[in-house]
């Protein structure tokens, strides 16, 4: 695949992941389809991101890449756990997710 195809896939998956995070954390009842969509989108973000990194010939030692991986892991693991086991923290996780996504964008743009 081309770099542009990986980029489009990565950004599209991020948009779906953000949409599903919003749905999971704002709805009172749990929806299995939103959880499945979140899982598929988070996997697609990871796969497309690594594909793009490979095509651009980045190494895994770059701090911005490690930062984005940590943010991805916090969201991919934290959102379902908070939604299922700690529903009283859903609104806090929604705010934290927004902040983490802003930091991820900043890391991708600045590449420090």
N, C-alpha and C positions, 0 to 999 in steps of 0.2 A: 504494500500500500504506500501511497505517497504521503509526504509530510502533511499536506493540506487535508487529506482524507483522515489521517490520525487526529489532526487538530479539530476538524469538524466533529468527529466521533467523540473526542474528549469533551469539547464544549457542550455538545448535545446531551451527553450523559450527565454532565454537571448540572445542566438545567433540569433534567428529569429528577436527579437526586435532590436538588433544592426543592422542587415541587413536592416530592414525596416526603421530605423532611417536614415541610410546612403542614402537609395533610396529616401525617402521623402525630405531630406534636400539638395540633390545634383541635383535632376531633376528639370528642369524649369517648366514643366507642372505637374499639380496635378494628381495623380493616385488614384482612389478610392480603387483599390484592395490593394495597399500598405498601405493605411490608415486603411483598415479593418484588414489586417494582423498585423499591428502595435498594434491595439486595442486588438485583440485576444491574441497576444503574451504578451502584458503587463498584461492582466488579468491572463494568464497562469503563468507568473513569480510570481505574487502575490499569487495565489492559491497554487502553488507548494512550494513556499517559506514558507507560513504559515503551510502547511502540514508537511514540513520538520522540522520546529520549534516545532510543536506539538509532532512529533515523538521523537525529541531529548530532549524534555521537557525543553525548554528555556522559560523564562518569557519575557513579553513585556517591562520590565523595563531595559533591557540591552541597553546601549547607542549605541552599534553597530547596533542593530536591528532598533532602532529609526532612526539612521542615514541613514540606507539603505532604510527605508520607505520614508524618506524625499526625498532622491535621486530618488526613484521610482516615487514619486508624481511629482517632478519637470519634469522628463522626460515624464511621461505619460500625463501630462497636458500641459507642455511647448512646446514640439515638434509640436503637431498639431496646437496650437495657433500661434506659430512663422511661421510655414509653410503657414498657410492660411492668417493671418492678417498682418504679418510683414515680407514679403519675403526678404526684404533688410538685415535682420539679420540671414538668414539661415546659412551662413558660420560661424558666431560667435556661433550660437547654436550648430553647428556640433562640433566645438572645445570644447565648454562647455560640450557637451554630452560625448565626449571622456574623458575629465577630471573627470566628475562625475562618469563615469563607472570605471575608475582607482581607484577613492576613494572608490567606493562600493566594489571592489575586495579587496582593502587594509583592509577595515573594516571587511569583511568576514574572511580574513586570520588572522588578528591580534586579532579580537574579544575584543576590548577594551571597 
